[in-house]
Amino acid sequence: MIKDNDREILIQYRLNQSAQTIGEVSKLIEADLLNVAVNRIYYGIFYSLTALALRYEYQSSKHFQLMGWFNQNFIKTSLIEVKYGKILRDAFKNRSDGDYAPFILFEKDDVLDMQSDMIDFIGRIESF
């Protein structure tokens, strides 16, 4: 069990990680490292989602469990708009494809759209 003060520190740490990832993604796109950028886009979203889970005292080391918790408690209850569930699913799929599937190459315009979605997602979680 995490103490309240430690929880706040960890939440802020995760939010800082997500903000830092936004800058990393910009640099990766500029360097034309698009598959790596797609990976970092997912993790920027993941870090902010982890902060939200900590706020609600939910913990899981499994990405699918965390995604399911988010969908069940925030998307299906309309606390957070449906589009954010789609952004999360798409980011996870794109990261998985980029990391594990052969011959996956992302187009720069698509990665820029993914980056925009990541920034939107992180902002929505922070405002929540």
Salt bridges, closest charged atoms under 4 A:
GLU8 OE2 - ARG55 NH1 2.55
GLU24 OE1 - ARG40 NE 3.12
GLU57 OE2 - ARG7 NH2 3.96
GLU81 OE1 - ARG124 NE 2.84
ASP90 OD2 - LYS86 NZ 2.61
ASP97 OD2 - LYS93 NZ 2.56
ASP99 OD2 - ARG95 NH1 3.54
ASP120 OD2 - LYS83 NZ 2.93
